[in-house]
Amino acid sequence: MKKIFMFPGQGSQTLGMGDSLFEEFPNETTLASDILGYCIKELCLKDKDNQLNQTQFTQPALYVVNALSLLRLQSQGTYPELVLGHSLGEYNALLAANVFDFETGLKLVQKRGLLMSQCSGGGMLAIIGMSWNQIKEVLKKNDLEKIDLANHNGPHQVIISGPTSLIDQAIPVFQKEGAKKTISLPVSGAFHSRYMVSIQDKFSTFLDTASFKDPSLPVISNVTAKPYTFSTIKTNLSEQIVQPVRWVESLEYILKQEDLSCVEVGPGKVLTGLFNRFKKTYSS
């Protein structure tokens, strides 16, 4: 059976995540705290200052908990043959494929979270019950084309991204056009959209400071829905900030594998739910 690891991204964070992992892996926990300049265990377990849901803290925290979850599986002798991650989770997928080490990945994620937190004035909206193409048509018809499609999470689960004022305008429009549900996401910016271009160059420059290796196993890219190659690592990570997460196409890619077993590595079961629902429609 082909073992596939999926790593969750922003939105999967919860107070108390990583509880037993910090005790199990004290060296990595201490290293993370030293790099970040604050106690990662305190942030995840107590969050006294209400920072866990702030992007610049969320992203490093999730990366660390995902990474420690991976270490636990590896210590038990469980290794993947293919990996993928949703947005931020892609950094953990690359870690699992030995593209970089724990420290390098954390420094990249810390910079990514800090830059993304500086892009304020944007929002994201989940639209349930409409397809990607239907949503594109609604945006076009209602002069809302300054909103981008950001995440294709399921056949009828899409997230759009754009200026807060336009997202607010879009809510009644989609309710009128037949969306089953619209959910405003608790984020500070218009992630995975053209509105992140202002930080893309800065992040690309930071990526140039990191060393990467050839992936030791297939890593499915959010940007292309195809496996990474060594030559595409920096480009994909830079583009990922401004491009949509092609999760449906990524799931289509992995479902072409025979006899597979998917394991969500990190807090929550969001990706497991998306996978199971999509698998039913894919096989029917």
C-alpha positions in Angstrom: 0.0 0.0 0.0 1.4 3.4 -1.0 1.6 5.7 2.1 0.8 9.4 1.4 1.4 12.1 4.0 -0.7 15.3 3.9 0.3 18.3 6.0 -2.3 20.9 7.0 -2.0 24.7 6.7 -3.3 27.8 8.3 -6.7 27.3 9.8 -5.9 24.0 11.4 -4.2 25.6 14.4 -5.8 25.0 17.8 -4.9 25.8 21.4 -3.2 22.8 22.9 -1.8 21.5 19.6 1.5 19.6 20.0 0.8 18.9 23.6 2.8 15.6 24.1 5.1 16.3 21.1 7.1 19.1 22.9 8.0 16.7 25.7 8.9 13.9 23.2 11.2 16.1 21.1 12.8 18.5 23.5 15.8 19.3 21.2 13.7 20.4 18.3 11.4 22.3 20.6 14.3 24.2 22.1 15.8 24.9 18.7 12.5 26.3 17.4 12.1 28.6 20.4 15.7 29.8 20.0 15.1 30.6 16.3 11.8 32.3 16.8 12.7 34.2 19.9 9.8 33.0 22.0 8.7 29.8 23.6 6.8 27.7 21.0 5.4 25.4 23.7 3.9 28.3 25.6 2.4 29.7 22.4 0.7 26.5 21.4 -0.4 25.3 24.8 -1.3 28.6 26.6 -1.3 31.5 24.1 -1.5 34.0 26.9 -1.2 37.0 24.6 -3.7 35.7 22.0 -1.1 35.4 19.2 -1.7 31.9 17.9 -4.2 33.1 15.3 -2.0 35.9 14.1 -0.3 34.9 10.8 3.3 35.7 11.9 2.8 33.3 14.8 0.4 30.8 13.3 2.7 29.8 10.5 5.8 28.9 12.5 3.6 27.2 15.2 1.9 25.0 12.6 5.2 24.2 10.9 6.8 23.1 14.2 3.8 20.9 15.2 3.5 19.4 11.8 7.3 18.7 11.8 7.2 17.1 15.3 4.2 15.0 14.2 6.3 13.8 11.3 9.2 13.0 13.6 6.9 10.9 15.7 5.8 8.8 12.8 9.3 8.4 11.5 10.5 7.3 15.0 7.8 4.6 14.8 9.1 3.4 11.4 6.4 5.0 9.3 7.6 6.8 6.2 5.7 8.2 3.2 6.2 7.4 -0.5 4.6 10.7 -1.6 3.8 13.9 0.2 1.8 17.1 -0.2 0.8 20.0 2.0 -1.9 22.7 1.9 -0.3 26.1 1.5 2.0 26.4 4.6 1.9 22.6 4.9 3.9 22.4 1.7 6.9 23.4 3.7 6.5 20.3 5.9 6.0 18.2 2.8 9.4 19.5 1.5 10.9 18.8 4.9 9.6 15.2 4.7 11.3 14.9 1.3 14.6 16.1 2.7 14.7 19.3 0.5 15.8 21.2 3.6 16.3 20.6 7.3 14.0 21.5 10.2 15.9 24.8 10.9 16.0 26.0 7.3 12.2 25.3 6.9 11.4 27.1 10.1 13.4 30.2 9.1 11.6 30.3 5.7 8.2 29.9 7.3 9.0 32.6 9.9 9.9 35.1 7.2 6.8 34.0 5.1 4.4 34.5 8.0 6.0 37.9 8.9 5.7 39.2 5.3 2.2 37.9 4.8 1.1 39.5 8.1 2.2 42.9 6.7 -0.3 42.7 3.8 -3.4 44.0 5.6 -6.7 45.2 4.2 -7.6 42.0 2.6 -9.9 39.1 3.4 -10.9 35.6 2.3 -14.3 34.0 1.9 -15.1 30.3 1.7 -18.0 29.5 -0.8 -19.7 26.2 -0.3 -22.0 24.7 -3.0 -20.6 26.2 -6.1 -17.9 25.1 -8.6 -14.7 26.9 -9.5 -16.1 27.9 -12.9 -19.5 29.0 -11.5 -17.7 31.3 -9.0 -15.6 32.8 -11.8 -18.8 33.6 -13.8 -20.5 35.2 -10.8 -17.5 37.4 -10.1 -17.4 38.4 -13.8 -21.2 39.1 -14.0 -21.1 41.2 -10.9 -18.0 43.3 -11.6 -16.1 41.6 -8.9 -13.2 40.6 -11.0 -10.7 42.3 -8.6 -11.4 39.3 -6.4 -9.2 36.2 -7.0 -9.9 32.5 -6.6 -7.4 31.4 -4.0 -8.0 27.8 -2.9 -9.7 25.0 -4.9 -10.3 22.8 -1.9 -13.1 20.6 -3.3 -15.4 20.4 -6.3 -17.9 22.7 -4.5 -15.6 24.3 -1.9 -13.7 27.3 -3.1 -12.0 30.2 -1.2 -11.9 33.6 -2.8 -9.4 36.4 -1.8 -9.4 40.1 -2.2 -9.8 43.6 -0.6 -12.1 43.4 2.5 -14.6 45.9 1.0 -15.0 43.7 -2.1 -15.3 40.5 -0.1 -18.0 42.1 2.0 -19.8 43.0 -1.3 -19.5 39.5 -2.5 -21.2 37.8 0.4 -24.8 38.8 -0.5 -24.1 38.3 -4.2 -23.1 34.6 -3.7 -26.0 34.0 -1.3 -28.3 35.3 -4.0 -26.6 33.3 -6.7 -27.2 30.0 -4.9 -24.2 29.3 -2.7 -25.2 26.9 0.1 -23.0 28.7 2.6 -20.4 31.5 2.7 -17.9 31.7 5.6 -15.6 34.6 6.2 -12.1 33.3 7.2 -10.3 34.8 10.2 -7.2 36.0 8.3 -5.5 39.3 8.1 -4.8 39.4 4.4 -5.9 38.4 0.9 -3.6 35.3 0.7 -2.9 33.4 -2.5 -3.9 36.4 -4.6 -2.5 39.3 -6.7 -2.6 41.3 -3.5 0.5 39.4 -2.2 2.7 40.6 -5.1 4.1 43.4 -2.9 5.9 40.9 -0.7 6.8 38.3 -3.4 10.1 39.9 -4.3 11.2 40.2 -0.7 10.4 36.6 -0.1 12.1 35.5 -3.3 15.3 37.3 -2.1 15.1 35.6 1.2 14.7 32.2 -0.6 18.0 32.9 -2.3 19.7 32.6 1.1 18.5 29.0 1.7 20.1 25.8 0.5 17.9 23.1 -1.1 18.4 19.5 -2.1 16.7 17.3 -4.7 13.4 15.9 -3.2 14.0 12.3 -2.0 10.4 11.5 -2.9 7.6 13.1 -4.9 6.2 16.4 -3.4 3.1 17.7 -5.1 3.2 21.4 -5.7 0.2 23.7 -4.8 1.1 25.8 -7.8 1.3 23.2 -10.5 -0.4 20.1 -8.9 2.6 18.2 -10.1 5.8 16.9 -8.4 8.5 19.3 -7.6 11.9 19.1 -9.3 15.0 20.7 -7.9 14.9 23.5 -10.5 11.3 24.5 -9.5 11.7 24.7 -5.7 12.4 28.4 -5.4 10.0 29.4 -8.2 7.2 27.3 -6.7 7.7 28.7 -3.2 7.7 32.3 -4.4 4.7 31.8 -6.7 2.7 29.9 -4.0 2.1 33.2 -2.2 0.3 34.8 -5.1 -1.2 31.7 -6.9 -4.2 29.6 -6.0 -3.8 26.3 -4.0 -4.8 23.7 -6.6 -5.8 21.1 -4.1 -8.5 19.4 -6.2 -6.0 18.8 -9.0 -3.4 17.6 -6.4 -5.9 15.1 -5.1 -6.7 14.0 -8.6 -2.9 13.4 -9.1 -2.6 11.2 -6.0 -5.8 9.3 -6.6 -4.2 8.0 -9.9 -1.9 6.0 -7.6 -3.1 2.5 -6.9 -3.7 1.1 -3.4 -3.0 4.2 -1.5 -3.3 5.2 2.2 -3.5 8.9 3.2 -2.4 10.1 6.6 -2.9 13.7 7.8 0.3 14.7 9.7 -0.5 17.6 12.1 -3.4 19.0 14.1 -7.0 18.4 13.0 -8.6 16.4 10.2 -9.5 19.1 7.7 -7.5 17.5 4.8 -8.7 14.1 5.7 -12.3 15.3 5.3 -11.5 17.0 2.0 -9.8 13.8 0.7 -12.6 11.4 1.8 -15.3 13.6 0.2 -13.4 14.1 -3.0 -12.5 10.4 -3.2 -16.3 9.5 -3.2 -17.0 11.9 -6.1 -13.8 10.8 -7.9 -14.7 7.1 -7.9 -18.4 7.5 -8.6 
